[in-house]
Amino acid sequence: MERPIFGVKLIGVASPARLSGALGEAQVVRHLRGCGMTVLGRNVRLGHDEIDVIAFDPLDRVVAFVEVKTRTHGERYRPELNMTSKKRSRMLRAARRWVSEHGYDGGYRLDAAYVSDSRVEYVVDLDPMTNG
């Protein structure tokens, strides 16, 4: 059963962590659109990997593969601490697969958005050495 919660559709019963993540992703999507980016996909499965948000950045003329990390109020550590090298490797693998499957021949990058206490901190190009 789909239930829209604050503009976010969830299927079934949502755990607090899943709800927090979905709300964080919705906030990031609003942020990206406000910056003039076009959202191409959300929660895109690519094999065993998933990209939270895929967006086109018209200023840099690249596709941004965005990992969203959300933390609720009162948690003691910053969400970017969960952005490990293993996660970046998985993001790059998924991004390369998306590029291949879509026949995309333009530039791309790995970005991250950290949502904490309703604030979005956006990090462009997590690893410039892996930029497409």
Secondary structure, DSSP 8 states (H G I E B T S, - for coil): -EEEETTEEEES---HHHHHHHHHHHHHHHHHHHTT-EEEEEEEEETTEEEEEEEEETTTTEEEEEEEEEE-TT-SS-GGGG--HHHHHHHHHHHHHHHHHHT--SEEEEEEEEEETTEEEEE--S-GGG--
